[in-house]
Amino acid sequence: MADYLETGHVTDDLKPEFAEYEKANRAVIEDPDDFESWEKLVRTAEQLEGGLTRNSSPQAIAATRGVFDRFLARFPLLFGYWKKYADLEFSIAGTEAAEMVYERGVASITNSVDLWTNYCNFKVETSHDPDVIRELFERGANSVGLDFLAHPFWDKYIEFEERLECEDKIVAILDRVIHVPMHQYARYFERFRQLAQTRPLEELLPSDTLAGQQQIKMERGELEIEREMRVRIDNFHLEIFSRTQTETTKRWTYESEIKRPYFHVNELDEPQLVNWRKYLDFEEVEGDFTRTQFLYERCLVTAAFYDEFWYRYARWMSAQDGKEEEIRNIYQRASMAFVPITRPGIRIQYAHFEESQGRVDMARAVLESILEQLPGHIETIVAWANLERRQGGLDAAIAIYRAQIESNKCDIYAKGALTAEWARLLWKIKGSVDEARQVYQKNHHWYLDSRYFWINYLQFEMEQPTSAETEQQNHDRIRQVVDDIRKKSHLPPTTIKDLTHFYMVYLLERGGKDAAKEYMVLDREVNGQVK
């Protein structure tokens, strides 16, 4: 079975029985981004040997576990599959195995109301220790208690305490819930208000307030004071209700527009994205750190693939004092689990963050890891070269460009761009126009197809400072680059036309007496009717 664990394949002698599984598994290996193939593989694995039980073969059990592990490593925010996996483990291996899956699940999607509710319900049904169960509910409350749709969780928590007939604990739970703006806030308040009428005053008043009342009781009579206190307490609770109602109403507009509060691989439509942006704007203005952080975490379940929200979360967190580890965690989750590698910008930003924290080796490692998956990625190589320049000087940066250009991992287009960036360093950082020009002149014949190279070469020559004495010499250099673009390069006709237009503007703005004549010739050749 060691072979299976590494390859995802069952052994050859079992292939006839597992033919459908093998077919689905191959489809996933060939296209690991195809969610429908993953779903089919999970369904196929669940049906091995007619459905897994404790009596299923070790091969079938290992195959199914492997599928769930691979699937949930790729899509960790799918709470329903964590529940499915936990149920499977319970039927195969019992309570402890199922609990381990639930723990992995709530670590992967900490703010899932559904998963925490299922986990706590599982604990209620399989454990006989109220304190252990209550401890799990408290963990859940800290993770999902602020959710606008947290009522299934709170209902399950209250139901558990009702079974134990712990009315004092029910009151304590409700006393927390009535402060939370949520969909069903009103019914929790009514229940709390009803229970509060019969609970001892010491449960409803702070200890210092209660001590003050003892002296008054001695002076005025206990029943009269208690009636008066209960009226005051009820009025105080009504004030809480009013505040919660106001806070709920303020959020209702945004909450009612959330059509998909869970993760899915399908894209969100633009109105959903706009609503999340506005909702985050609102909470940031409100200024409550805990509520704002919780909303970001909710947003990044449904919009996990959208790097704009990861950028925004990290920037918001960076505005808080002493949150370096939280910022690092945001970047790591975005980089390692959610934002596709095809959009590496968030990973490059993570490298900048680590450098800003003095962790240069980590910043370097982040950039190198991008290039392992996207060899020749220009933006990443430029970011790496600039990191080395900041930390080690110009030669260190040039060494990065030289190594990448000489490697077989970069295609000719990337090498052309990197050569232009090398020249830019010599020009802008070293201040050596001649050395930069030499890089362009010695290499231009290699990069006749590189749009990046020729755009930067032309820009370089056009941006050189001139005087009346040197303008003609500069003009000759610029014209030579334009001639090479038009007559030697293999650029697309539209690109050649655009670059020639830049030169034509130069002729009118900076050219000499004969510039208009050259302009008219180019205008005819470039913009005239094609025969």
Secondary structure, 3 states (H helix, E strand, C coil): CHHHHHHCCCCHHHCCCCHHHHHHHHHHHHCCCCHHHHHHHHHHHHCHHHCCCCCCCHHHHHHHHHHHHHHHHHCCCCHHHHHHHHHHHHHHHCHHHHHHHHHHHHHHCCCCHHHHHHHHHHHHHHCCCHHHHHHHHHHHHHHHCCCCCCHHHHHHHHHHHHHCCCHHHHHHHHHHHCCCCCCCHHHHHHHHHHHHCCCCHHHHCCHHHHHHHHHHHHHHCHHHHHHHHHHHHHHHHHHHHHHHHHHHHHHHHHHHCCCCCCCCCCCCCHHHHHHHHHHHHHHHHHCCHHHHHHHHHHHHHHCCCCHHHHHHHHHHHHCCCCCHHHHHHHHHHHHHHHCCCCCCHHHHHHHHHHHHCCCHHHHHHHHHHHHHHCCCCHHHHHHHHHHHHHHHCHHHHHHHHHHHHHCCCCCHHHHHHHHHHHHHHHHHHCCCHHHHHHHHHHHHHHCCCCHHHHHHHHHHHHCCCCCCCCHHHHHHHHHHHHHHHHHCCCCCHHHHHHHHHHHHHHHHHHCCCCHHHHHHHHHHHHHCCCC
